[in-house]
Amino acid sequence: MTDKKREVCEFCKYWEGDDPVIDEVVEEGYCHRYPPFLGFEGEELDSRDYHYPVTRRWDYCGEFKKESSYLTLEALDLKPSTERILRKQGIDSVEKLLGCTPKYIKSLRGIGLCAYREMQESLTRFDLYINGTDEEVQMILREVAEAEAAADATVSAAVKEALGID
């Protein structure tokens, strides 16, 4: 579920913020959800005088769309092997990745628990998450934790054996 506090203009793909003054936060911008309109009532119209609605970065409406459609897989900075597997399966954008269920992603040949976790962590940096039920996500995260614990135990056993410790 999307955090409602983040469904504001600043994080919408249709919003373009004004150029900030050095070291200042952009407070206002333009909504590009619909075409611009010509002039204002009572204003002399000129074909070059068009406007987009001005909004503040914390404003919101019912048309919010996450910026994810503009993110490329490269932006996630995944391992080349993981990115190659996704592209081979036709998942060539973040938007397509977000449309996959955890179960489907995990079923892809070559995508193991570590690659799944890598994708999830990369998406989290952009406040994005792989779609799926809480149950599916929790199941995969449990599997990741179990796999990591098993790997740690294997490493610990190998180190103890190498050092001759019982």
C-alpha positions in Angstrom: 0.0 0.0 0.0 1.3 3.4 -0.9 2.1 5.9 1.9 -0.6 8.6 1.5 1.8 11.3 2.8 4.0 10.6 -0.3 1.1 11.0 -2.8 1.8 14.7 -3.2 2.9 16.8 -6.3 6.6 16.6 -5.4 6.6 12.8 -6.0 4.2 12.7 -9.0 5.4 12.0 -12.5 3.3 14.8 -13.9 4.8 17.5 -11.7 7.8 19.7 -12.7 9.2 21.8 -10.0 10.6 25.3 -10.5 14.3 25.7 -10.7 15.5 26.1 -7.1 17.5 29.0 -5.9 20.9 27.6 -4.6 20.5 25.6 -1.4 16.7 26.1 -1.3 13.9 23.5 -1.6 11.6 23.8 -4.6 8.3 24.9 -3.2 6.2 25.4 -6.4 5.9 23.8 -9.8 3.7 23.0 -12.7 1.2 20.1 -13.1 1.5 18.6 -16.6 -1.3 16.0 -16.2 -3.4 17.8 -18.8 -2.5 20.2 -21.7 -1.9 23.8 -20.9 -4.7 26.4 -21.1 -4.5 29.7 -22.8 -4.4 32.8 -20.6 -6.6 33.8 -17.8 -10.1 35.4 -17.9 -9.9 39.1 -18.8 -6.4 38.7 -20.1 -5.5 39.6 -23.7 -4.8 36.2 -25.4 -1.7 35.5 -27.3 -1.0 32.0 -28.8 2.3 31.9 -26.9 0.6 32.7 -23.5 -0.3 29.3 -22.2 -0.2 28.1 -18.6 0.0 24.9 -16.6 -1.6 24.9 -13.2 0.8 26.0 -10.5 0.9 23.8 -7.4 2.9 23.6 -4.3 5.1 20.5 -3.7 2.9 19.3 -0.9 -0.4 19.7 -2.8 -2.3 16.6 -3.9 -5.1 15.5 -6.2 -6.8 12.3 -7.3 -4.5 11.9 -10.4 -1.2 11.0 -8.5 1.2 8.7 -10.4 4.5 7.6 -9.0 7.6 8.7 -10.7 8.5 5.1 -11.3 7.6 5.0 -14.9 10.6 7.2 -15.6 13.0 5.0 -13.7 15.1 2.6 -15.8 16.5 -0.7 -14.6 19.9 1.0 -14.7 18.8 3.4 -12.0 18.3 0.5 -9.6 22.1 -0.3 -10.0 21.4 -4.1 -10.0 24.2 -6.6 -10.6 24.6 -7.1 -14.4 23.6 -10.7 -14.1 20.3 -9.8 -12.4 19.5 -7.1 -14.9 20.3 -9.4 -17.8 17.9 -12.1 -16.5 15.1 -9.5 -16.1 15.6 -8.1 -19.6 15.6 -11.6 -21.0 12.2 -12.1 -19.5 10.9 -8.8 -21.0 11.2 -6.9 -17.8 13.0 -3.9 -19.2 11.7 -1.1 -16.9 11.0 -0.5 -13.3 7.3 -0.1 -14.1 7.2 -3.7 -15.5 9.2 -5.0 -12.5 6.6 -3.4 -10.2 3.9 -5.2 -12.0 5.3 -8.6 -11.2 4.4 -10.6 -8.2 7.1 -11.8 -5.8 6.2 -15.4 -6.7 6.7 -14.7 -10.4 10.1 -13.0 -9.9 11.3 -15.8 -7.7 10.3 -18.3 -10.3 12.6 -16.7 -13.0 15.5 -18.9 -13.8 18.6 -17.5 -12.3 16.8 -15.3 -9.8 17.5 -16.6 -6.3 16.8 -15.1 -2.9 19.9 -12.9 -3.0 18.9 -11.3 -6.3 15.3 -10.9 -5.1 16.5 -9.1 -2.0 18.9 -7.0 -4.1 15.9 -5.9 -6.2 13.7 -5.2 -3.2 16.5 -3.1 -1.5 17.1 -1.1 -4.7 13.5 -0.3 -5.1 13.2 0.7 -1.5 15.7 3.5 -2.1 13.0 5.0 -4.4 10.1 4.2 -1.9 8.9 1.5 -4.3 8.0 -2.1 -3.6 7.4 -5.2 -5.6 3.6 -5.8 -5.8 2.2 -8.8 -4.0 0.2 -9.8 -1.0 1.8 -9.3 2.4 1.8 -13.1 2.7 3.9 -13.6 -0.4 6.4 -10.9 0.5 6.7 -12.2 4.1 7.2 -15.8 2.8 10.0 -14.7 0.5 11.6 -12.5 3.2 11.5 -15.5 5.6 13.2 -17.6 2.9 15.9 -14.9 2.4 16.5 -14.8 6.2 16.7 -18.6 6.4 19.1 -18.8 3.5 21.3 -16.1 5.0 21.3 -17.9 8.4 22.2 -21.2 6.7 25.0 -19.5 4.8 26.3 -17.9 8.0 26.3 -21.3 9.7 28.1 -22.9 6.8 30.8 -20.2 6.9 31.1 -20.5 10.7 31.5 -24.2 10.5 34.1 -23.9 7.8 36.1 -21.3 9.8 35.9 -23.5 12.9 37.1 -26.5 10.9 39.9 -24.6 9.4 41.0 -23.3 12.8 40.6 -26.8 14.4 38.0 -25.5 16.8 35.2 -27.9 18.0 
